[in-house]
Amino acid sequence: MQKKDSAEELKNTIRLVQVTQSENRVLLKEQLLLTYDSIKPSSLIRSTLKEVTSSPFLVGNLAGTVIGLTTGYLSNKVVIGSSASLLRKLFGRILQFGVTRIISKNSGVIELYGKSIFKHLFSKRKTDS
């Protein structure tokens, strides 16, 4: 009797292990597909863009940097003009770097001043009319 019970218990344990293995195999395949989809270049780009566009800090910081680069470039062009002088070009590059750095670091303050000036200019025009 002992042998029959042991053999039956062993068979049940084997069936249980086989069922568990098949369930784990299905879960592993699903996880493999999810991982494969998440590391596709298109998925990585899509998720990165979603993170960047959803973060207001990054968007504001990016706008400040772009404004800083633009004003730095314009200040460089104003100083250099059509001059071929090496000293003037060097001064223009230094000025461009400085203006870009100052504007990009203080873009919030500059934006506030710009809004207040804009508001002040257009509020006077409305009262004059």
Backbone torsions as a table, in degrees:
resi	resn	phi	psi	omega
1	MET	NA	-37.9	-178.4
2	GLN	-61.2	-38.7	-178.4
3	LYS	-67.9	-40.8	179.8
4	LYS	-63.8	-43.4	179.4
5	ASP	-64.4	-41.1	179.4
6	SER	-66.3	-42.3	-179.8
7	ALA	-66.0	-42.2	178.8
8	GLU	-65.3	-40.6	178.9
9	GLU	-66.4	-38.7	177.8
10	LEU	-64.2	-42.3	178.6
11	LYS	-63.5	-42.5	178.1
12	ASN	-63.1	-41.0	178.6
13	THR	-64.7	-40.1	178.3
14	ILE	-64.0	-43.8	178.4
15	ARG	-61.8	-42.6	179.2
16	LEU	-62.3	-43.0	178.0
17	VAL	-64.6	-39.9	179.2
18	GLN	-65.5	-41.6	178.0
19	VAL	-64.1	-44.2	178.8
20	THR	-61.6	-41.5	178.2
21	GLN	-62.9	-42.7	-179.7
22	SER	-67.1	-38.0	176.4
23	GLU	-64.8	-42.9	178.4
24	ASN	-64.7	-36.1	178.3
25	ARG	-63.4	-43.2	178.9
26	VAL	-64.3	-45.4	178.5
27	LEU	-62.3	-39.1	179.4
28	LEU	-66.0	-40.1	177.9
29	LYS	-64.2	-42.3	178.5
30	GLU	-63.0	-43.3	179.1
31	GLN	-65.9	-37.1	177.4
32	LEU	-63.2	-42.7	177.9
33	LEU	-64.9	-41.8	177.4
34	LEU	-62.5	-42.7	179.2
35	THR	-65.4	-42.2	178.7
36	TYR	-61.1	-44.1	178.8
37	ASP	-65.9	-35.2	-176.5
38	SER	-75.6	-22.2	-179.8
39	ILE	-100.4	6.6	173.5
40	LYS	-65.5	142.5	179.7
41	PRO	-56.8	-38.9	-179.7
42	SER	-65.4	-38.5	178.3
43	SER	-68.7	-39.4	178.4
44	LEU	-64.0	-43.3	179.5
45	ILE	-65.4	-44.3	-179.2
46	ARG	-60.9	-45.3	-178.3
47	SER	-69.3	-35.9	178.1
48	THR	-66.3	-44.1	178.1
49	LEU	-63.9	-37.6	178.4
50	LYS	-63.6	-41.1	178.5
51	GLU	-65.8	-42.1	-178.1
52	VAL	-67.0	-43.9	-177.2
53	THR	-74.1	-21.7	-179.5
54	SER	-87.2	-12.6	-178.7
55	SER	-95.0	111.8	-179.4
56	PRO	-67.1	-29.0	179.0
57	PHE	-64.5	-45.1	-178.9
58	LEU	-67.3	-38.8	179.4
59	VAL	-65.1	-44.3	177.9
60	GLY	-64.8	-41.5	179.2
61	ASN	-65.6	-39.2	178.7
62	LEU	-65.6	-41.5	178.7
63	ALA	-63.0	-42.7	178.0
64	GLY	-62.3	-40.3	179.2
65	THR	-66.4	-42.9	179.2
66	VAL	-63.8	-43.0	178.1
67	ILE	-63.3	-41.7	178.6
68	GLY	-62.5	-44.5	178.6
69	LEU	-63.6	-41.0	-179.5
70	THR	-64.9	-47.5	-179.5
71	THR	-66.8	-35.5	176.5
72	GLY	-63.2	-44.1	178.7
73	TYR	-63.3	-44.0	179.4
74	LEU	-64.6	-40.6	178.6
75	SER	-65.0	-36.6	176.4
76	ASN	-62.8	-44.5	-179.7
77	LYS	-66.0	-35.8	178.6
78	VAL	-66.1	-43.0	-177.9
79	VAL	-71.5	-46.6	-176.5
80	ILE	-73.7	-47.9	-176.7
81	GLY	61.7	-130.8	178.1
82	SER	-105.9	18.8	-178.1
83	SER	-73.0	146.0	177.6
84	ALA	-108.4	6.8	-177.8
85	SER	-67.3	130.2	-178.8
86	LEU	-65.2	-40.3	179.8
87	LEU	-64.4	-41.5	179.5
88	ARG	-66.8	-38.1	177.3
89	LYS	-65.2	-41.6	178.7
90	LEU	-63.1	-45.4	177.8
91	PHE	-62.0	-39.2	178.2
92	GLY	-62.7	-41.1	179.1
93	ARG	-66.8	-41.7	178.8
94	ILE	-64.2	-43.7	178.2
95	LEU	-62.5	-42.0	178.9
96	GLN	-60.7	-45.1	179.3
97	PHE	-62.2	-44.9	-178.5
98	GLY	-65.1	-46.8	-179.8
99	VAL	-63.5	-43.3	179.1
100	THR	-59.4	-45.2	-178.7
101	ARG	-64.8	-46.1	-178.4
102	ILE	-64.2	-45.9	-177.1
103	ILE	-67.2	-43.3	-177.6
104	SER	-68.9	-32.1	178.6
105	LYS	-76.8	-30.0	-176.1
106	ASN	-114.3	32.2	-175.4
107	SER	-65.4	-32.3	179.4
108	GLY	-66.0	-44.5	179.6
109	VAL	-66.6	-43.2	179.7
110	ILE	-63.7	-38.7	177.9
111	GLU	-63.2	-42.9	178.4
112	LEU	-62.6	-44.4	177.3
113	TYR	-62.5	-42.4	179.4
114	GLY	-62.3	-41.7	178.2
115	LYS	-64.8	-41.4	-179.1
116	SER	-68.0	-39.5	177.2
117	ILE	-64.5	-44.3	179.5
118	PHE	-61.3	-44.5	179.2
119	LYS	-64.6	-41.8	-179.7
120	HIS	-63.9	-42.7	-179.0
121	LEU	-64.7	-45.4	-176.2
122	PHE	-80.3	-22.9	176.7
123	SER	-73.5	-31.8	176.6
124	LYS	-68.3	-39.3	-179.7
125	ARG	-64.0	-36.8	179.2
126	LYS	-69.1	-37.5	-179.3
127	THR	-74.8	-28.3	178.0
128	ASP	-69.7	-30.9	-175.2
129	SER	-71.5	NA	NA
